[in-house]
Amino acid sequence: MAPKTIKAALAEMLDDLTEDNFHRFCHQLLDRRQEPRVRRNKVEGKRRWDIADVLVSTFTEAKSVGVAVEILEEMGCGDEAQELAKYNTEAGGAEAAAGASNTSSQDKHFVDKHRLELTNRVSNVGAILDELLDADVIQQEQYDEIHALPTSQAKMRALYSGPLRAAKACKDAFYKILEKNEPYLINDLKKNN
C-alpha cells in the first residue's frame, strides 16, 4: 500500500479532531501573525479536507505539517501534534524533503534538523532574543512580539516561523548564539547526530 500524502495525513488529523477543536484549529489558522497568512474566505464554512488543501496550497507540502503541529500545540492538542509530527518525520519526510530546497538531511541546517528538540528544550530565550536583536537578525517589532509570548516554546516557534525562515545567515547567527547561551543542549544534540 502506498504511503499517505501529506495532504491525506493532514485531512486525517483534522477528521480526528472534535467539532469544537476543528473550529479552534481554523480560528488559530486565521489568527497566525506570520506570513503567509490565510484569508478568512478560504477557511469559513469549509470541510476538513478543504482545510487540508488550504494548508498545503498556502504553506507548501514541506511546511504545512509544521504549521499544523504548531497550531495543535498552541491549542493543547499534544497527542495529535505528536502523531502528525511523527508522520512527517517517518512517512512524509521524503516527500517533504523533495519540496524543500535542501534535499538531504546532511544538507539541512543544524537548527532546522533539530527544530523540535530546540523548540522543546531551549530555556534561555530572553538572552537569545537580546543577542538576535543586537545582531540585526530580528527587528525591534519582532523582538517585542516574540518576547510578549507566554512560553519559551511559543517564542521558539515564532522565531522559526519568522526570522529563521529568511536566510542561512540568520540560521548561522542563531546557531552561534545558541552555542553561547545553551552549550550543554547544543553538545547533546551534536552527540545524537
C-alpha positions as CSV (number, residue, x, y, z in Angstrom):
1,M,0.0,0.0,0.0
2,A,1.4,3.4,-1.0
3,P,2.2,5.8,1.9
4,K,-0.3,8.6,2.5
5,T,0.4,12.0,1.0
6,I,0.9,14.9,3.4
7,K,-2.5,16.3,2.4
8,A,-4.1,13.0,3.3
9,A,-2.3,12.9,6.7
10,L,-3.5,16.5,7.4
11,A,-7.1,15.6,6.4
12,E,-7.0,12.5,8.6
13,M,-5.7,14.6,11.6
14,L,-8.5,17.1,11.1
15,D,-11.0,14.3,10.9
16,D,-9.8,13.1,14.3
17,L,-10.4,16.5,15.9
18,T,-13.7,17.1,17.8
19,E,-16.0,19.6,16.2
20,D,-15.0,22.2,18.8
21,N,-11.3,21.6,18.3
22,F,-11.7,21.7,14.5
23,H,-13.3,25.2,14.8
24,R,-10.5,26.2,17.2
25,F,-7.9,25.0,14.7
26,C,-9.5,27.1,11.9
27,H,-9.6,30.1,14.2
28,Q,-5.9,29.7,15.2
29,L,-5.0,29.3,11.5
30,L,-6.7,32.6,10.6
31,D,-5.1,34.2,13.6
32,R,-1.5,33.4,12.7
33,R,0.7,36.5,12.5
34,Q,3.4,35.1,10.4
35,E,3.4,35.2,6.6
36,P,1.9,33.7,4.5
37,R,-1.4,34.4,6.1
38,V,-4.6,32.5,5.3
39,R,-7.6,34.6,4.2
40,R,-10.9,34.1,6.0
41,N,-12.9,33.1,2.9
42,K,-10.5,30.2,2.4
43,V,-11.5,28.7,5.8
44,E,-15.0,29.7,6.9
45,G,-17.7,27.1,6.2
46,K,-15.1,24.7,4.7
47,R,-14.9,20.9,5.3
48,R,-11.9,19.3,6.9
49,W,-10.5,18.1,3.5
50,D,-10.8,21.6,2.2
51,I,-8.7,22.9,5.2
52,A,-6.0,20.3,4.4
53,D,-6.0,21.7,0.8
54,V,-5.6,25.2,2.2
55,L,-2.7,24.2,4.4
56,V,-0.8,22.6,1.6
57,S,-1.5,25.3,-1.0
58,T,-0.7,28.1,1.4
59,F,2.4,26.7,3.1
60,T,3.6,24.0,0.6
61,E,3.8,20.3,1.5
62,A,7.2,20.8,3.1
63,K,6.0,23.3,5.7
64,S,2.3,22.6,6.1
65,V,2.8,19.9,8.7
66,G,5.0,22.2,10.8
67,V,2.3,24.9,10.7
68,A,-0.4,22.3,11.7
69,V,1.8,20.9,14.5
70,E,2.4,24.4,15.8
71,I,-1.3,25.2,15.9
72,L,-2.2,21.9,17.6
73,E,0.4,22.5,20.3
74,E,-0.9,26.0,20.9
75,M,-4.4,24.5,21.3
76,G,-3.1,21.9,23.8
77,C,-3.7,19.0,21.4
78,G,-0.3,17.5,22.1
79,D,-1.2,13.9,21.1
80,E,-2.5,15.0,17.7
81,A,0.6,17.2,17.2
82,Q,2.9,14.4,18.1
83,E,1.2,11.9,15.8
84,L,1.3,14.3,12.9
85,A,4.9,15.3,13.6
86,K,5.8,11.6,13.7
87,Y,4.1,11.1,10.3
88,N,6.0,14.0,8.9
89,T,9.3,12.5,10.1
90,E,8.7,8.9,9.2
91,A,6.3,8.7,6.3
92,G,6.3,12.1,4.8
93,G,9.9,13.0,5.4
94,A,11.0,12.1,1.9
95,E,8.0,13.9,0.3
96,A,8.7,17.0,2.4
97,A,12.3,16.9,1.6
98,A,11.6,16.7,-2.1
99,G,9.7,20.0,-1.8
100,A,12.4,21.7,0.2
101,S,15.5,23.4,-1.1
102,N,17.7,21.1,1.0
103,T,17.1,17.6,-0.3
104,S,19.2,15.5,2.1
105,S,19.5,15.5,5.9
106,Q,23.2,16.2,5.6
107,D,22.4,19.5,3.7
108,K,19.8,20.5,6.3
109,H,21.0,23.3,8.7
110,F,21.6,22.2,12.3
111,V,18.8,24.5,13.6
112,D,16.3,23.0,11.1
113,K,17.4,19.5,11.7
114,H,16.9,19.9,15.5
115,R,13.9,22.2,15.4
116,L,11.6,20.0,17.6
117,E,14.3,19.5,20.2
118,L,15.3,23.1,20.2
119,T,11.7,24.3,20.5
120,N,11.1,22.0,23.4
121,R,14.4,22.4,25.3
122,V,15.7,25.9,24.9
123,S,15.0,27.8,28.1
124,N,17.1,30.9,27.9
125,V,15.1,32.5,25.1
126,G,15.2,36.0,26.6
127,A,19.0,36.3,26.3
128,I,18.9,34.7,22.8
129,L,16.3,37.3,21.7
130,D,18.5,40.1,23.0
131,E,21.5,38.8,21.0
132,L,19.4,38.3,17.9
133,L,18.2,41.9,18.1
134,D,21.8,43.1,18.7
135,A,23.0,41.1,15.6
136,D,20.2,42.6,13.5
137,V,18.7,39.1,12.8
138,I,15.4,40.4,14.2
139,Q,14.0,43.9,14.4
140,Q,12.6,45.7,17.5
141,E,9.0,45.0,16.4
142,Q,9.6,41.3,16.0
143,Y,11.6,41.3,19.3
144,D,8.6,42.9,21.2
145,E,6.1,40.5,19.6
146,I,8.1,37.3,20.4
147,H,9.2,38.5,23.8
148,A,5.5,39.0,24.8
149,L,4.6,35.4,24.1
150,P,3.9,33.4,27.3
151,T,6.2,30.3,26.9
152,S,9.7,29.5,25.7
153,Q,8.2,27.1,23.2
154,A,5.9,29.7,21.8
155,K,8.8,32.1,21.5
156,M,10.9,29.5,19.7
157,R,8.1,28.6,17.3
158,A,7.7,32.3,16.5
159,L,11.4,32.5,15.7
160,Y,11.2,29.5,13.4
161,S,8.2,30.8,11.6
162,G,9.5,34.3,11.2
163,P,13.2,35.3,11.2
164,L,14.7,31.8,10.9
165,R,12.9,31.2,7.6
166,A,14.7,34.2,6.0
167,A,18.2,33.1,5.1
168,K,21.1,30.8,6.0
169,A,22.9,33.7,7.5
170,C,20.1,34.2,10.1
171,K,20.3,30.5,11.0
172,D,24.1,30.7,11.3
173,A,23.9,33.6,13.7
174,F,21.1,31.9,15.7
175,Y,23.3,28.7,15.9
176,K,26.3,30.7,17.2
177,I,24.0,32.4,19.8
178,L,22.7,29.0,20.8
179,E,26.2,27.7,21.3
180,K,26.9,30.6,23.6
181,N,23.7,30.5,25.6
182,E,22.7,26.8,25.5
183,P,26.1,25.0,25.3
184,Y,25.0,21.8,27.0
185,L,22.0,21.4,24.8
186,I,23.9,22.0,21.6
187,N,26.6,19.5,22.7
188,D,23.9,16.9,23.5
189,L,22.3,17.4,20.1
190,K,25.6,17.2,18.3
191,K,26.3,13.8,20.1
192,N,23.0,12.5,18.9
193,N,23.7,13.3,15.2
